[in-house]
Amino acid sequence: MRKRGRPRVSAVFAALLSAAALSGIAACAPATTTPAPPVTAVPIGPTVWPQGTVGKTGLRIDPSLLGRLPKFVDAIPIVEDAQSELIDLDDPNLAQTFDRLASASVADIASPDWLSIDVGHLKDPTQVTDILAAWQDQYATGACAQAGGVSGNHQETISDWNVDVSNCAGGPVVYTLYLGNGVILSMFGLGDKDIGRRLINALY
């Protein structure tokens, strides 16, 4: 959960810009030029460590945490985000709060509707009340850092879940909620479908 500056979003935007630049170059090439193969800006698929792995900070990537989520949202699959998990492994700030985490996404930011997801298990679940309040603010601030900052925040009940909802000035919506047993779900996304809200409605 990298909402402190959100390096993952920077990396994704940079990758997409690179892909767009490559497409532009290809468009200017002579008609006889053999088309370049499709470029996948962000690797798709699960990590190479299905049983988890531990980084130098002691933080563990634990894909089993994604088992708390539905497999699909609005018929779009939830896919583990290995690139973000690699970034998180080296984040000492995360290791102070969580002992395990996993990241996933629904579509990507090139799509009209997308969602970025983080699921973390607290190192000290007995302090969930204090930690959750601080984390909600930290996550929203980082998620909105490249989207105009946080423009508003409120709490509401969504399908019987108590949810902290933040709005970024640039459009994305941020959701954070406690799933119980020391597990926090945080996510942010954009689009008319509001995939984050639909995911919460699909939780059990």
Residue pairs with C-beta under 8 A, 6 or more apart in sequence:
1 88
1 94
1 98
1 101
1 103
1 118
1 120
1 135
1 139
1 186
2 8
2 84
2 87
2 88
2 91
2 94
2 118
2 142
3 118
3 138
3 139
3 140
3 141
3 142
3 143
3 145
3 186
4 93
4 138
4 141
4 142
5 142
5 145
6 142
6 143
6 145
6 146
7 87
8 81
8 83
8 84
8 87
8 103
8 116
9 109
9 116
9 146
10 146
11 83
11 87
12 41
12 42
12 108
12 109
13 109
13 146
15 41
15 42
16 41
16 109
16 110
18 41
19 39
19 41
22 36
22 39
26 33
26 35
26 36
41 108
41 110
42 83
42 108
43 82
43 83
44 79
45 79
45 80
45 82
46 63
46 79
46 80
46 82
47 53
47 61
47 63
47 80
47 82
47 85
48 82
49 61
49 63
50 63
52 60
52 61
52 62
52 63
52 64
52 100
53 60
53 61
53 89
54 60
54 61
55 61
55 88
55 89
55 90
55 95
56 89
56 90
57 89
57 90
57 91
57 92
57 94
57 95
58 95
58 99
59 88
59 89
59 91
59 94
59 95
59 98
59 99
59 100
59 101
60 99
60 100
60 101
61 85
61 88
61 89
61 100
61 101
61 102
62 100
62 101
62 102
62 121
63 80
63 102
64 102
65 100
65 101
65 102
65 119
65 120
65 121
65 183
66 78
66 80
66 102
66 104
66 119
68 119
68 179
68 183
68 185
68 203
69 78
69 104
69 117
69 119
69 185
69 199
69 203
70 78
70 199
70 202
70 203
71 77
71 78
72 78
73 106
73 115
73 195
73 198
73 199
73 202
74 113
74 193
74 195
74 198
76 106
76 107
76 113
76 195
77 106
78 104
78 105
78 106
78 117
78 199
79 104
79 105
79 106
80 102
80 103
80 104
81 103
81 104
81 105
81 116
81 117
84 103
84 105
84 116
84 118
85 101
85 102
85 103
88 94
88 101
88 103
94 101
94 120
96 123
97 120
97 122
97 123
97 131
97 135
98 120
98 121
98 122
98 123
99 121
99 122
99 123
100 120
100 121
101 118
101 119
101 120
101 121
102 118
102 119
102 120
103 116
103 117
103 118
103 119
104 117
104 119
105 114
105 115
105 116
105 117
106 113
106 114
106 115
106 117
106 189
106 195
106 199
107 113
107 114
107 115
107 195
108 114
109 190
111 191
112 191
112 192
113 189
113 190
113 191
113 192
113 193
113 195
114 189
114 190
114 191
114 195
115 187
115 188
115 189
115 195
115 196
115 199
116 143
116 187
116 188
116 189
117 185
117 186
117 187
117 199
118 139
118 185
118 186
118 187
119 179
119 183
119 184
119 185
119 186
120 183
120 184
120 186
121 182
121 183
121 184
122 128
122 131
122 182
122 183
122 184
124 131
125 181
125 182
128 178
128 182
132 176
132 178
132 184
135 176
135 184
135 186
136 164
136 166
136 176
136 186
139 174
139 176
139 186
139 188
140 150
140 153
140 164
140 166
140 174
140 176
140 188
141 149
141 150
143 166
143 168
143 172
143 174
143 188
144 150
144 151
144 166
144 168
144 169
144 170
144 172
144 174
144 188
146 170
147 168
147 169
147 170
147 171
147 172
148 168
148 169
148 170
149 168
149 169
150 166
150 167
150 168
150 169
150 174
151 167
151 168
151 169
152 166
152 167
153 164
153 165
153 166
153 167
154 165
155 162
155 163
155 164
155 165
156 163
156 165
157 163
158 197
158 200
158 201
159 200
159 201
159 203
161 177
161 200
161 203
162 177
162 178
163 175
163 176
163 177
163 200
164 175
164 176
164 177
165 173
165 174
165 175
166 173
166 174
167 173
167 174
168 174
168 188
171 190
172 188
172 189
172 190
173 188
173 189
173 190
173 194
173 196
173 197
174 186
174 187
174 188
174 196
175 185
175 186
175 187
175 188
175 196
175 197
175 200
176 184
176 185
176 186
176 187
177 184
177 185
177 200
178 184
178 185
179 185
179 203
187 196
187 199
188 196
189 195
189 196
